[in-house]
Amino acid sequence: MNEFYLVAIVAMIFIVIFQIAKASEYVSILKGEEKSRKQNNRINAFLMIAFLVLGLYGAWYCNELYFGKTLFPQGSASVQGENIDLMLYITIAVTGVVFVITQILLFWFAYKYQESDTRKAFYFPHNNKLELLWTTVPAIVLTILVAVGIKFWFGFTSEAPQDAVVVEITGHQFAWDFRYPGADNKLGKKNYKLYNQPAGNTLAVDFDDPDSHDDIHVTEMHIPVNRPVKLVINAQDVIHDVGLSHFRMKMDAVPGIPTTMWFTPKYTTEEMRKRTGNPNFLYEISCDQICGKGHFSMRGIIVVETEADYKKWLESQKSEYFTLFPDKAPAKPAAPLAVDTTAKPMASNIH
């Protein structure tokens, strides 16, 4: 029913516009074509100025109204994200100044140079200096912006520092899975043919590779604060995209083509809860590539914690190999026999 009313309203709007246009045409015939045209030009010129003022005010008002609800007031939660914010602010400043100047000139010229009997229009088909100016200046500015962006891009897609925490992210419809290397700091190999062999091997890990025996498979990412984190990104079915909006990072997850990036978290989850004033704040991973009907629900959780808490969490995890093959898990050492220290010594019969 709501759709019917919406269609009816749209149809009525078109009918009203059509009737106004027809009425305007009849008025033009009655008044005379030239007189009507001049009157319409004066009205349109005034509306241009009104639209300019209201449009600029509306842009300012929307910024005042919604800027506080964006992620910008919180600041970047990663060191590398600070450069992304800086680049974005510079881009907004440059394009914003150009936008304001060009819009003011556009609407002011439409008002100032409206049709007049005392002024004759001057036409010129070509101007080399003008065309050179409006071609080279934007090209130079955009080239600089692109070069800065490429520099930052190469920064967080280059090889991560040696002490970086390595986390493998695998996207599939419609969730994220995470794998950590064990004490050897090496991720075991994967083979898509081994999916669910044995049952539960949802990441298709090749357990014939000894490096995989201490790998940890979890569904919630934990990373330490103030330490580089390298993400090895995969997809199992279609193209996904790891979106880390709070860290200002994103990277495609492509089936068969692992991608990587790294960043350094600045604030723990608890610190961000205080910064945002939201006691329920959580770092999230979103899928920034439409990947199917459940795309909207593809959400992952990241817990940023202190180094000590991260190590404690890591030590509490069990390797996936021993979870899937419990019979191969090392036997726990037998508990020592209890000694009763409360028993009194026996009296000696030797004199």
C-alpha positions as CSV (number, residue, x, y, z in Angstrom):
1,M,0.0,0.0,0.0
2,N,2.8,2.4,0.8
3,E,4.4,1.8,-2.6
4,F,1.0,2.6,-4.2
5,Y,0.8,6.0,-2.4
6,L,4.4,6.8,-3.3
7,V,3.8,6.1,-7.0
8,A,0.6,8.2,-6.8
9,I,2.4,11.1,-5.2
10,V,5.2,11.0,-7.9
11,A,2.5,10.9,-10.6
12,M,0.7,13.9,-9.1
13,I,3.9,15.9,-9.0
14,F,4.6,15.3,-12.7
15,I,1.0,16.2,-13.5
16,V,1.3,19.5,-11.5
17,I,4.6,20.4,-13.2
18,F,3.1,19.6,-16.6
19,Q,0.0,21.8,-15.9
20,I,2.2,24.7,-14.7
21,A,4.3,24.4,-17.9
22,K,1.2,24.5,-20.1
23,A,-0.2,27.4,-18.1
24,S,3.1,29.3,-18.5
25,E,3.0,28.6,-22.3
26,Y,-0.6,30.0,-22.5
27,V,0.5,33.1,-20.5
28,S,3.4,33.6,-22.9
29,I,1.1,33.6,-25.9
30,L,-1.3,36.1,-24.2
31,K,1.5,38.5,-23.1
32,G,3.7,38.1,-26.1
33,E,6.7,35.9,-26.5
34,E,9.5,38.5,-26.0
35,K,7.9,40.2,-23.0
36,S,7.2,36.8,-21.3
37,R,10.8,35.7,-22.0
38,K,12.3,38.8,-20.4
39,Q,10.0,38.4,-17.4
40,N,11.0,34.8,-16.9
41,N,14.7,35.7,-17.2
42,R,14.4,38.2,-14.3
43,I,12.6,35.7,-12.2
44,N,15.1,33.0,-13.0
45,A,18.0,35.4,-12.2
46,F,16.6,36.1,-8.8
47,L,16.0,32.4,-8.1
48,M,19.6,31.7,-9.0
49,I,20.8,34.0,-6.2
50,A,18.2,32.6,-3.8
51,F,19.3,29.0,-4.7
52,L,23.0,30.0,-4.2
53,V,22.4,31.4,-0.7
54,L,20.1,28.6,0.4
55,G,22.4,26.0,-1.1
56,L,25.5,27.2,0.6
57,Y,23.6,27.6,3.9
58,G,22.2,24.1,3.5
59,A,25.7,22.7,3.0
60,W,27.0,24.5,6.1
61,Y,24.0,23.5,8.2
62,C,24.3,19.8,7.2
63,N,28.0,19.8,8.2
64,E,27.1,21.4,11.6
65,L,24.3,18.9,12.1
66,Y,26.0,15.6,11.0
67,F,29.8,16.1,11.4
68,G,29.7,15.1,15.1
69,K,28.0,11.8,14.1
70,T,30.8,10.8,11.8
71,L,34.1,9.0,12.8
72,F,36.2,12.1,12.2
73,P,35.8,13.7,15.7
74,Q,37.1,10.5,17.2
75,G,40.3,10.7,15.2
76,S,42.1,7.8,13.6
77,A,42.6,4.7,15.8
78,S,45.8,3.8,14.0
79,V,49.1,5.6,13.3
80,Q,48.8,5.0,9.5
81,G,45.2,6.3,9.5
82,E,46.4,9.7,10.6
83,N,48.0,10.1,7.2
84,I,44.7,9.1,5.6
85,D,42.8,11.7,7.6
86,L,45.3,14.3,6.7
87,M,45.1,13.5,3.0
88,L,41.3,13.5,3.1
89,Y,41.2,16.9,4.9
90,I,43.6,18.4,2.3
91,T,41.4,17.0,-0.5
92,I,38.2,18.4,1.1
93,A,39.9,21.8,1.6
94,V,41.1,22.1,-2.0
95,T,38.0,20.8,-3.6
96,G,35.8,22.8,-1.1
97,V,37.5,26.1,-2.0
98,V,37.1,25.4,-5.7
99,F,33.5,24.4,-5.2
100,V,32.5,27.5,-3.3
101,I,34.3,29.9,-5.8
102,T,32.9,28.2,-8.9
103,Q,29.4,28.0,-7.5
104,I,29.4,31.7,-6.5
105,L,30.7,32.7,-9.9
106,L,28.2,30.4,-11.7
107,F,25.1,31.8,-10.0
108,W,26.3,35.4,-9.8
109,F,27.1,35.5,-13.5
110,A,23.6,34.1,-14.3
111,Y,22.1,36.9,-12.2
112,K,24.5,39.7,-13.4
113,Y,24.5,38.9,-17.0
114,Q,20.8,38.2,-17.5
115,E,19.2,39.4,-20.8
116,S,19.3,43.2,-21.1
117,D,18.3,45.6,-23.9
118,T,21.3,47.8,-23.1
119,R,23.9,45.2,-23.3
120,K,25.1,43.0,-26.1
121,A,26.5,39.5,-25.5
122,F,30.1,38.9,-26.5
123,Y,30.9,35.5,-27.9
124,F,34.4,34.0,-28.3
125,P,34.8,30.4,-29.5
126,H,38.4,29.8,-28.3
127,N,40.9,31.1,-25.8
128,N,44.3,29.3,-25.6
129,K,45.3,30.9,-22.3
130,L,42.1,30.2,-20.6
131,E,42.0,26.5,-21.7
132,L,45.7,26.1,-20.7
133,L,44.9,27.5,-17.3
134,W,41.9,25.4,-16.4
135,T,43.5,22.3,-17.8
136,T,47.0,22.5,-16.3
137,V,46.2,23.8,-12.8
138,P,43.7,21.1,-11.9
139,A,46.0,18.5,-13.5
140,I,48.9,19.6,-11.3
141,V,46.9,19.7,-8.1
142,L,45.3,16.3,-8.8
143,T,48.7,14.8,-9.6
144,I,50.1,16.0,-6.3
145,L,47.1,14.6,-4.4
146,V,47.4,11.2,-6.2
147,A,51.1,11.1,-5.5
148,V,50.6,11.7,-1.8
149,G,47.9,9.0,-1.8
150,I,50.1,6.5,-3.5
151,K,52.9,7.2,-1.0
152,F,50.6,6.5,1.9
153,W,49.2,3.4,0.1
154,F,52.7,2.0,-0.4
155,G,53.4,2.7,3.3
156,F,50.8,0.3,4.7
157,T,50.9,-2.2,1.9
158,S,54.6,-2.7,2.1
159,E,56.4,-5.3,4.2
160,A,55.4,-5.1,7.8
161,P,58.0,-4.6,10.6
162,Q,59.6,-7.7,11.9
163,D,57.8,-7.5,15.3
164,A,54.4,-7.3,13.7
165,V,51.6,-9.6,14.9
166,V,50.4,-11.7,12.0
167,V,46.7,-12.4,11.6
168,E,45.1,-14.1,8.7
169,I,41.6,-13.0,7.8
170,T,39.3,-15.2,5.7
171,G,36.0,-13.8,4.4
172,H,33.1,-16.0,3.3
173,Q,29.4,-15.5,2.9
174,F,28.7,-14.0,5.4
175,A,31.3,-13.9,8.2
176,W,35.0,-13.5,9.0
177,D,37.4,-16.1,10.4
178,F,40.8,-15.4,11.9
179,R,43.9,-17.6,12.1
180,Y,47.0,-16.9,14.2
181,P,50.4,-18.5,13.9
182,G,51.6,-20.4,17.0
183,A,55.0,-20.2,18.7
184,D,56.8,-20.7,15.4
185,N,55.3,-17.5,14.1
186,K,54.5,-19.3,10.8
187,L,51.1,-19.9,9.3
188,G,50.6,-23.4,7.9
189,K,49.7,-24.0,4.3
190,K,46.2,-24.1,2.9
191,N,44.6,-26.2,0.2
192,Y,41.1,-25.5,-1.0
193,K,40.6,-29.2,-1.7
194,L,40.9,-29.9,2.0
195,Y,37.8,-27.9,3.0
196,N,36.0,-29.7,5.8
197,Q,38.5,-32.6,5.6
198,P,38.5,-33.5,8.4
199,A,35.1,-32.1,9.4
200,G,35.5,-28.7,10.9
201,N,38.5,-27.7,8.8
202,T,36.6,-24.7,7.4
203,L,39.7,-22.9,6.5
204,A,41.1,-25.8,4.4
205,V,44.3,-25.9,6.4
206,D,46.8,-28.5,5.3
207,F,47.6,-30.3,8.5
208,D,50.4,-32.3,6.8
209,D,52.4,-29.1,7.1
210,P,54.0,-29.1,10.5
211,D,53.8,-25.3,10.6
212,S,50.0,-25.6,10.9
213,H,50.0,-27.7,14.1
214,D,50.2,-24.7,16.4
215,D,47.9,-22.4,14.4
216,I,44.9,-20.9,16.2
217,H,41.5,-20.5,14.6
218,V,39.1,-18.0,16.2
219,T,36.1,-15.9,15.1
220,E,37.0,-12.7,17.1
221,M,40.2,-10.8,16.4
222,H,42.5,-9.8,19.3
223,I,45.4,-7.5,18.7
224,P,47.8,-5.6,21.0
225,V,47.9,-1.8,21.1
226,N,51.0,0.2,20.0
227,R,52.3,-2.8,18.0
228,P,52.2,-3.3,14.2
229,V,49.6,-5.8,13.0
230,K,50.0,-7.5,9.6
231,L,46.8,-8.8,8.0
232,V,46.9,-11.6,5.5
233,I,43.5,-11.4,3.7
234,N,41.7,-14.2,1.8
235,A,38.3,-15.0,0.5
236,Q,36.7,-18.4,0.0
237,D,33.8,-17.7,-2.4
238,V,33.3,-14.2,-3.8
239,I,35.2,-10.9,-3.5
240,H,34.8,-9.3,-0.1
241,D,36.5,-6.3,1.3
242,V,38.0,-5.8,4.8
243,G,36.8,-2.4,6.0
244,L,38.4,-1.1,9.1
245,S,36.7,2.3,9.3
246,H,38.1,3.3,12.8
247,F,41.6,2.5,11.6
248,R,41.0,4.2,8.2
249,M,42.1,1.0,6.4
250,K,40.4,-1.2,3.8
251,M,41.6,-4.0,1.4
252,D,39.9,-6.3,-1.0
253,A,39.6,-10.0,-0.1
254,V,40.0,-11.9,-3.4
255,P,39.5,-15.7,-3.8
256,G,42.9,-17.3,-4.7
257,I,44.9,-14.0,-4.4
258,P,46.0,-13.2,-0.8
259,T,46.4,-9.5,-0.1
260,T,48.2,-7.8,2.8
261,M,48.3,-4.6,4.8
262,W,49.5,-3.5,8.2
263,F,48.7,-0.8,10.7
264,T,49.5,0.1,14.3
265,P,46.5,0.5,16.7
266,K,46.7,3.6,19.0
267,Y,43.9,3.0,21.4
268,T,42.6,-0.1,23.2
269,T,38.9,-0.9,23.1
270,E,38.5,0.4,26.6
271,E,40.2,3.7,25.8
272,M,38.0,4.2,22.8
273,R,34.9,3.6,24.9
274,K,36.0,6.5,27.1
275,R,36.9,8.7,24.0
276,T,33.6,8.1,22.4
277,G,31.5,8.1,25.6
278,N,30.0,4.8,24.4
279,P,30.4,2.0,27.0
280,N,29.4,-0.5,24.3
281,F,31.9,0.6,21.7
282,L,33.5,-2.1,19.6
283,Y,36.0,-2.0,16.8
284,E,34.3,-3.6,13.8
285,I,35.2,-5.2,10.5
286,S,32.7,-4.5,7.8
287,C,32.5,-5.9,4.3
288,D,32.9,-3.0,1.9
289,Q,32.1,-5.0,-1.2
290,I,28.6,-6.1,-2.0
291,C,28.9,-9.9,-1.8
292,G,25.3,-11.3,-1.7
293,K,22.0,-11.0,0.1
294,G,23.6,-11.3,3.5
295,H,26.2,-8.6,2.9
296,F,24.7,-6.3,5.4
297,S,25.2,-8.7,8.2
298,M,28.9,-9.5,7.5
299,R,30.4,-8.0,10.6
300,G,33.5,-8.9,12.6
301,I,34.7,-7.8,16.0
302,I,38.2,-6.6,16.9
303,V,39.4,-6.4,20.5
304,V,42.4,-4.1,20.9
305,E,44.1,-4.7,24.3
306,T,47.3,-4.2,26.2
307,E,50.3,-6.4,25.3
308,A,49.9,-8.3,28.6
309,D,46.2,-9.0,28.0
310,Y,46.9,-10.0,24.4
311,K,49.5,-12.5,25.5
312,K,47.2,-13.9,28.2
313,W,44.4,-14.3,25.6
314,L,46.8,-16.0,23.2
315,E,48.0,-18.5,25.8
316,S,44.4,-19.4,26.6
317,Q,43.7,-20.5,23.0
318,K,44.0,-24.1,21.8
319,S,45.5,-24.9,18.4
320,E,43.0,-26.0,15.7
321,Y,45.1,-29.1,15.0
322,F,44.7,-30.5,18.5
323,T,41.0,-29.5,18.5
324,L,40.3,-31.5,15.3
325,F,42.7,-34.3,16.3
326,P,42.3,-34.6,20.1
327,D,44.0,-38.0,20.1
328,K,47.2,-36.3,19.0
329,A,47.3,-33.8,21.7
330,P,50.2,-34.2,24.2
331,A,49.2,-36.0,27.3
332,K,48.9,-33.8,30.4
333,P,51.5,-34.6,33.1
334,A,50.0,-36.6,36.0
335,A,49.3,-34.6,39.0
336,P,51.8,-35.3,41.9
337,L,50.5,-37.4,44.8
338,A,49.3,-35.5,47.7
339,V,51.3,-35.8,50.9
340,D,49.5,-35.6,54.2
341,T,51.6,-33.1,56.2
342,T,49.2,-33.1,59.1
343,A,49.9,-36.7,60.2
344,K,51.8,-37.0,63.5
345,P,55.1,-39.0,63.5
346,M,54.9,-42.5,65.1
347,A,56.4,-42.9,68.5
348,S,59.6,-44.9,68.6
349,N,59.8,-48.0,70.7
350,I,63.6,-48.0,70.7
351,H,65.1,-46.9,74.0
